Amino acid sequence: MNKEIIKSEINVNNNKINVIRIGNKEYISLTDLARYANPEEPKIPIQTWMRNRDVIAYLGLWEKLNNENFKGVEFTTFESLAGKNSFYMSPQKWIKETNAIGIISKSGNNGGTYACSDIALEFASWLSPEFKLYVIQEFERLKRNEAYQYKVDWTASRIAC
């Protein structure tokens, strides 16, 4: 079953952040959030964040709560290595090895890394607590606008019948 992708955008302090909806799940662009810290190489803040032991623990817990196909054994290995100088993690590696669903990543043109809002806001907080608050405000504004739009469309449809 091919799910339609609906794209939206929020503007956070002159930073354009893409938001996509696949089915009933929304994902915020980690790549766009990372440009706040490193406009030229946004993958560096993402990979640096994913090396952190607490981040790996958070990602693992999120997956355990939301993903029945999460590979816990692989996660345990990553959790024991996280924080060491030799530890390296990328979104693609995380997804491939653990069967994660909270982060999606595509290489190449029109690619990027996206995460569900819980994970994306955790990343935004790591970048800057102030930036996170602005992201929350804009994301909530987007959600209110979408809810209003759907209500108006539904009402119009109901009246037309």
Legacy VTK file of the C-alpha trace (Angstrom):
# vtk DataFile Version 3.0
C-alpha trace
ASCII
DATASET POLYDATA
POINTS 161 float
0.000 0.000 0.000
1.501 3.304 -1.139
0.729 6.121 1.281
0.350 9.664 0.014
2.932 12.182 1.250
1.556 15.604 2.156
4.165 18.347 2.446
3.952 21.474 4.588
6.448 24.036 5.771
6.928 26.110 8.888
9.143 29.152 9.234
11.163 29.349 12.449
13.251 32.527 12.801
13.760 32.696 9.024
14.611 28.979 8.867
12.315 26.977 6.592
11.488 23.620 8.159
9.724 20.988 6.062
7.009 18.861 7.619
5.587 15.807 5.870
2.630 13.624 6.664
2.643 9.987 5.608
-0.680 8.393 6.389
-1.595 9.763 9.808
2.001 10.295 10.972
3.822 13.605 10.777
7.554 14.004 10.467
9.639 17.165 10.889
12.837 17.572 8.896
15.881 17.014 11.110
17.995 18.157 8.165
16.255 21.536 8.145
16.467 21.823 11.931
20.197 21.007 11.777
20.753 23.894 9.347
20.123 26.158 12.340
23.444 24.923 13.777
25.378 24.125 10.590
23.921 25.517 7.335
26.630 23.982 5.127
26.754 20.443 6.601
23.467 19.668 8.374
24.272 15.957 8.628
27.068 16.723 11.129
24.794 17.962 13.961
22.451 15.004 13.388
25.260 12.443 13.568
26.839 14.187 16.572
23.490 14.141 18.379
23.007 10.458 17.607
26.341 9.534 19.222
25.021 10.582 22.637
24.144 7.792 25.066
21.014 9.560 26.334
19.803 10.117 22.775
20.214 6.437 21.893
18.317 5.540 25.083
15.538 7.993 24.157
15.299 6.701 20.576
15.230 3.123 21.824
12.477 3.831 24.339
10.425 5.686 21.719
10.720 2.699 19.365
9.844 0.194 22.108
6.678 2.161 22.856
5.654 2.713 19.230
7.141 -0.046 17.093
6.280 -3.698 17.585
8.974 -4.679 15.044
11.810 -2.844 16.801
14.960 -4.949 17.075
15.805 -4.695 20.771
18.955 -6.824 20.651
20.611 -4.501 18.130
19.474 -1.519 20.208
21.115 -2.969 23.319
24.413 -3.222 21.435
24.174 0.425 20.332
23.204 1.530 23.828
26.284 -0.125 25.329
28.587 1.552 22.761
26.976 5.010 22.717
29.096 7.824 24.092
32.409 6.127 23.363
34.844 7.957 21.097
34.719 5.110 18.588
30.910 5.065 18.424
29.343 6.359 15.224
25.652 6.506 14.362
23.779 7.798 11.343
20.040 7.861 10.753
20.371 5.267 7.977
22.365 2.919 10.202
19.852 3.331 13.048
16.916 2.575 10.736
18.579 -0.380 9.012
19.912 -2.104 12.119
16.954 -1.596 14.478
14.016 -1.465 12.037
13.192 1.992 13.429
10.083 3.892 12.325
10.487 7.148 14.272
13.137 8.429 11.854
13.047 8.221 8.075
15.976 9.109 5.845
16.615 9.283 2.133
19.916 10.111 0.429
20.384 12.209 -2.683
18.366 14.986 -4.292
15.100 15.701 -2.496
16.403 13.522 0.307
16.817 14.329 3.947
16.208 13.017 7.415
12.825 13.383 9.075
11.615 12.357 12.508
8.281 12.148 14.265
7.555 15.278 16.267
8.570 13.716 19.623
12.040 12.946 18.303
12.393 16.123 16.236
11.583 18.325 19.225
14.140 16.442 21.319
16.717 17.207 18.611
15.647 20.861 18.463
16.083 21.095 22.236
19.613 19.709 21.924
20.371 22.368 19.297
18.954 25.209 21.402
16.151 25.403 23.979
15.121 28.784 22.555
14.999 27.366 19.024
12.900 24.436 20.285
10.290 26.793 21.726
9.990 28.597 18.396
9.677 25.260 16.580
6.907 24.170 18.978
4.991 27.416 18.444
5.183 27.177 14.658
4.364 23.454 14.589
1.312 24.049 16.806
0.240 26.920 14.533
0.494 24.598 11.526
-1.598 21.957 13.321
-4.287 24.502 14.280
-4.464 25.774 10.686
-4.751 22.221 9.324
-7.441 21.331 11.848
-9.413 24.434 10.901
-8.990 23.715 7.194
-10.210 20.115 7.567
-13.192 21.251 9.632
-14.169 23.821 6.996
-13.759 21.247 4.186
-15.809 18.682 6.097
-18.556 21.218 6.829
-18.674 22.293 3.184
-18.894 18.674 2.095
-21.689 17.949 4.533
-23.723 20.972 3.393
-23.265 20.106 -0.284
-24.740 16.598 0.120
LINES 1 162
161 0 1 2 3 4 5 6 7 8 9 10 11 12 13 14 15 16 17 18 19 20 21 22 23 24 25 26 27 28 29 30 31 32 33 34 35 36 37 38 39 40 41 42 43 44 45 46 47 48 49 50 51 52 53 54 55 56 57 58 59 60 61 62 63 64 65 66 67 68 69 70 71 72 73 74 75 76 77 78 79 80 81 82 83 84 85 86 87 88 89 90 91 92 93 94 95 96 97 98 99 100 101 102 103 104 105 106 107 108 109 110 111 112 113 114 115 116 117 118 119 120 121 122 123 124 125 126 127 128 129 130 131 132 133 134 135 136 137 138 139 140 141 142 143 144 145 146 147 148 149 150 151 152 153 154 155 156 157 158 159 160
